[in-house]
Amino acid sequence: MGVFSFEQNRQYAVRTEVLALITLVEYGNLEQKHNALKQLTVIAYPLVTAEKISEEERIKDMQTELQHFKDSF
């Protein structure tokens, strides 16, 4: 019963967060709306967000390697 209860609590927390973000989109100022929409996108598309973060990390790694290569000369 503990795992089921934990999952219910997690779903309730996500639901509450989504409702709060939707409220910000409807009634917040421009910056709040923008940030809320970004967060809603992360919640709605977690795999796309994870891939984007992974891609950014790969780019940083490549830049670091390139810098080390340049420094070696």
Backbone as a printed PyTorch tensor [residue, N CA C, xyz], in Angstrom:
tensor([[[  0.8190,  -1.1940,   0.0000],
         [  0.0000,   0.0000,   0.0000],
         [  0.8640,   1.2600,   0.0000]],

        [[  2.0790,   1.1810,   0.5310],
         [  2.9410,   2.3510,   0.6160],
         [  3.3510,   2.8940,  -0.7360]],

        [[  3.6810,   2.0100,  -1.6870],
         [  4.1010,   2.4540,  -3.0150],
         [  2.9260,   3.1040,  -3.7350]],

        [[  1.7570,   2.4980,  -3.6140],
         [  0.5720,   3.0540,  -4.2530],
         [  0.2570,   4.4350,  -3.6860]],

        [[  0.3520,   4.5900,  -2.3850],
         [  0.0980,   5.8700,  -1.7400],
         [  1.1200,   6.9150,  -2.1880]],

        [[  2.3830,   6.5120,  -2.2980],
         [  3.4320,   7.4220,  -2.7520],
         [  3.1360,   7.9120,  -4.1710]],

        [[  2.7380,   6.9900,  -5.0390],
         [  2.4430,   7.3530,  -6.4280],
         [  1.2400,   8.3000,  -6.4940]],

        [[  0.2350,   8.0520,  -5.6730],
         [ -0.9260,   8.9490,  -5.6330],
         [ -0.5050,  10.3450,  -5.1840]],

        [[  0.3350,  10.4220,  -4.1640],
         [  0.8040,  11.7170,  -3.6720],
         [  1.6220,  12.4470,  -4.7300]],

        [[  2.4530,  11.7080,  -5.4760],
         [  3.2590,  12.3170,  -6.5310],
         [  2.3550,  12.8620,  -7.6450]],

        [[  1.3670,  12.0860,  -8.0360],
         [  0.4350,  12.5410,  -9.0670],
         [ -0.3550,  13.7650,  -8.6020]],

        [[ -0.7360,  13.7790,  -7.3460],
         [ -1.4570,  14.9220,  -6.8030],
         [ -0.5700,  16.1710,  -6.8120]],

        [[  0.7110,  15.9940,  -6.4740],
         [  1.6390,  17.1210,  -6.4710],
         [  1.8350,  17.6710,  -7.8800]],

        [[  1.9720,  16.7910,  -8.8620],
         [  2.1300,  17.2360, -10.2490],
         [  0.8610,  17.9420, -10.7160]],

        [[ -0.2810,  17.3870, -10.3710],
         [ -1.5670,  18.0040, -10.7430],
         [ -1.6740,  19.4060, -10.1490]],

        [[ -1.3110,  19.5470,  -8.8860],
         [ -1.3540,  20.8540,  -8.2230],
         [ -0.4020,  21.8340,  -8.9000]],

        [[  0.7980,  21.3670,  -9.2500],
         [  1.7680,  22.2290,  -9.9260],
         [  1.2420,  22.6810, -11.2880]],

        [[  0.6480,  21.7630, -12.0370],
         [  0.1030,  22.1070, -13.3570],
         [ -1.0170,  23.1320, -13.2210]],

        [[ -1.8890,  22.9520, -12.2600],
         [ -2.9790,  23.9210, -12.0590],
         [ -2.4340,  25.2990, -11.6870]],

        [[ -1.3980,  25.3280, -10.8520],
         [ -0.7880,  26.6110, -10.4820],
         [ -0.1300,  27.2660, -11.6910]],

        [[  0.5410,  26.4770, -12.5170],
         [  1.1790,  27.0300, -13.7130],
         [  0.1500,  27.5590, -14.7080]],

        [[ -0.9510,  26.8470, -14.8550],
         [ -2.0150,  27.3140, -15.7460],
         [ -2.5850,  28.6340, -15.2480]],

        [[ -2.7300,  28.7640, -13.9490],
         [ -3.2020,  30.0200, -13.3700],
         [ -2.2310,  31.1530, -13.6780]],

        [[ -0.9320,  30.8740, -13.5720],
         [  0.0550,  31.8990, -13.9100],
         [ -0.0140,  32.2880, -15.3870]],

        [[ -0.2290,  31.3080, -16.2390],
         [ -0.3430,  31.6030, -17.6730],
         [ -1.5380,  32.5180, -17.9310]],

        [[ -2.6230,  32.2780, -17.2190],
         [ -3.8330,  33.0740, -17.4390],
         [ -3.7600,  34.4540, -16.8060]],

        [[ -3.1790,  34.5440, -15.6050],
         [ -3.2860,  35.7910, -14.8420],
         [ -1.9570,  36.4580, -14.5000]],

        [[ -0.8400,  35.8300, -14.8020],
         [  0.4480,  36.3920, -14.4290],
         [  0.9120,  37.4850, -15.3710]],

        [[  2.0020,  38.1390, -14.9690],
         [  2.5990,  39.1300, -15.8680],
         [  3.3470,  38.3920, -16.9780]],

        [[  3.9310,  39.1220, -17.8960],
         [  4.5510,  38.5220, -19.0790],
         [  5.6620,  37.5420, -18.7140]],

        [[  6.5140,  37.9220, -17.7760],
         [  7.6150,  37.0360, -17.3750],
         [  7.0890,  35.7640, -16.7140]],

        [[  6.0880,  35.9010, -15.8430],
         [  5.5020,  34.7350, -15.1830],
         [  4.8540,  33.8070, -16.2040]],

        [[  4.1740,  34.3830, -17.1900],
         [  3.5480,  33.5670, -18.2350],
         [  4.6040,  32.7850, -19.0060]],

        [[  5.6760,  33.4660, -19.3640],
         [  6.7460,  32.8150, -20.1240],
         [  7.3610,  31.6600, -19.3290]],

        [[  7.7050,  31.9180, -18.0700],
         [  8.3060,  30.8760, -17.2300],
         [  7.3390,  29.7190, -16.9890]],

        [[  6.0650,  30.0190, -16.8040],
         [  5.0700,  28.9690, -16.5820],
         [  4.9160,  28.1060, -17.8280]],

        [[  4.9030,  28.7240, -18.9960],
         [  4.7970,  27.9530, -20.2370],
         [  6.0230,  27.0660, -20.4460]],

        [[  7.2040,  27.5720, -20.1050],
         [  8.4090,  26.7470, -20.2060],
         [  8.3070,  25.5360, -19.2860]],

        [[  7.8490,  25.7470, -18.0550],
         [  7.7350,  24.6400, -17.1080],
         [  6.6590,  23.6450, -17.5390]],

        [[  5.5510,  24.1430, -18.0720],
         [  4.5020,  23.2480, -18.5740],
         [  5.0250,  22.3970, -19.7340]],

        [[  5.8600,  22.9850, -20.5700],
         [  6.4490,  22.2320, -21.6700],
         [  7.3580,  21.1220, -21.1430]],

        [[  8.1190,  21.4170, -20.1010],
         [  8.9830,  20.3970, -19.4940],
         [  8.1440,  19.2560, -18.9330]],

        [[  7.0380,  19.5840, -18.3000],
         [  6.1640,  18.5530, -17.7320],
         [  5.5050,  17.7420, -18.8420]],

        [[  5.0540,  18.4160, -19.8920],
         [  4.3320,  17.7410, -20.9700],
         [  5.2460,  16.8880, -21.8460]],

        [[  6.4830,  17.3280, -22.0410],
         [  7.4140,  16.6290, -22.9300],
         [  8.7310,  16.3380, -22.2290]],

        [[  8.7370,  15.4400, -21.2510],
         [  9.9680,  15.2060, -20.4940],
         [ 11.0910,  14.5910, -21.3360]],

        [[ 10.7490,  13.7550, -22.3200],
         [ 11.7960,  13.1430, -23.1350],
         [ 12.4730,  14.1620, -24.0370]],

        [[ 11.7030,  15.0820, -24.5950],
         [ 12.2760,  16.1200, -25.4410],
         [ 13.2130,  16.9920, -24.6200]],

        [[ 12.7910,  17.3200, -23.4160],
         [ 13.6160,  18.1450, -22.5310],
         [ 14.9040,  17.4110, -22.1660]],

        [[ 14.7970,  16.1290, -21.8590],
         [ 15.9850,  15.3430, -21.5150],
         [ 16.9470,  15.2680, -22.6960]],

        [[ 16.4130,  15.0950, -23.8990],
         [ 17.2680,  15.0460, -25.0880],
         [ 17.9570,  16.3870, -25.3200]],

        [[ 17.2290,  17.4810, -25.1040],
         [ 17.8100,  18.8080, -25.2860],
         [ 18.9440,  19.0390, -24.2950]],

        [[ 18.7390,  18.6460, -23.0420],
         [ 19.7820,  18.7910, -22.0200],
         [ 20.9800,  17.9320, -22.3900]],

        [[ 20.7390,  16.7170, -22.8430],
         [ 21.8190,  15.8260, -23.2390],
         [ 22.6030,  16.4210, -24.4040]],

        [[ 21.9030,  16.9900, -25.3610],
         [ 22.5660,  17.6160, -26.5000],
         [ 23.4200,  18.8090, -26.0560]],

        [[ 22.8860,  19.6230, -25.1570],
         [ 23.6420,  20.7640, -24.6530],
         [ 24.8950,  20.3100, -23.9130]],

        [[ 24.7840,  19.2170, -23.1530],
         [ 25.9470,  18.6940, -22.4410],
         [ 27.0000,  18.1870, -23.4160]],

        [[ 26.5510,  17.5380, -24.5030],
         [ 27.4940,  17.0570, -25.5070],
         [ 28.2200,  18.2270, -26.1670]],

        [[ 27.5010,  19.3030, -26.4520],
         [ 28.1110,  20.4820, -27.0570],
         [ 29.1560,  21.0700, -26.1120]],

        [[ 28.8340,  21.1740, -24.8260],
         [ 29.7920,  21.7050, -23.8510],
         [ 31.0260,  20.8170, -23.7680]],

        [[ 30.8080,  19.4860, -23.7950],
         [ 31.9400,  18.5610, -23.7550],
         [ 32.8400,  18.7470, -24.9730]],

        [[ 32.2300,  18.9130, -26.1370],
         [ 33.0080,  19.1030, -27.3570],
         [ 33.7820,  20.4140, -27.3020]],

        [[ 33.1560,  21.4590, -26.7680],
         [ 33.8360,  22.7470, -26.6430],
         [ 35.0120,  22.6320, -25.6810]],

        [[ 34.8360,  21.9060, -24.6070],
         [ 35.9080,  21.7100, -23.6360],
         [ 37.0660,  20.9470, -24.2720]],

        [[ 36.7460,  19.8840, -25.0160],
         [ 37.7830,  19.1150, -25.6930],
         [ 38.5290,  19.9820, -26.7080]],

        [[ 37.7860,  20.7940, -27.4390],
         [ 38.4100,  21.6780, -28.4200],
         [ 39.3380,  22.6770, -27.7260]],

        [[ 38.9050,  23.2120, -26.6010],
         [ 39.7360,  24.1640, -25.8580],
         [ 41.0140,  23.4900, -25.3600]],

        [[ 40.8970,  22.2590, -24.8600],
         [ 42.0840,  21.5200, -24.4110],
         [ 43.0200,  21.2580, -25.5770]],

        [[ 42.4510,  20.9570, -26.7310],
         [ 43.2600,  20.7140, -27.9140],
         [ 44.0070,  21.9840, -28.3190]],

        [[ 43.2970,  23.1190, -28.2990],
         [ 43.9320,  24.4030, -28.6480],
         [ 45.0300,  24.7490, -27.6380]],

        [[ 44.7690,  24.4980, -26.3610],
         [ 45.7350,  24.8090, -25.3050],
         [ 46.9990,  23.9510, -25.4150]],

        [[ 46.8870,  22.7790, -26.0330],
         [ 48.0440,  21.8950, -26.1220],
         [ 49.0580,  22.3810, -27.1470]],

        [[ 48.6690,  23.3270, -28.0140],
         [ 49.5930,  23.8430, -29.0120],
         [ 50.2030,  25.1240, -28.6120]]])
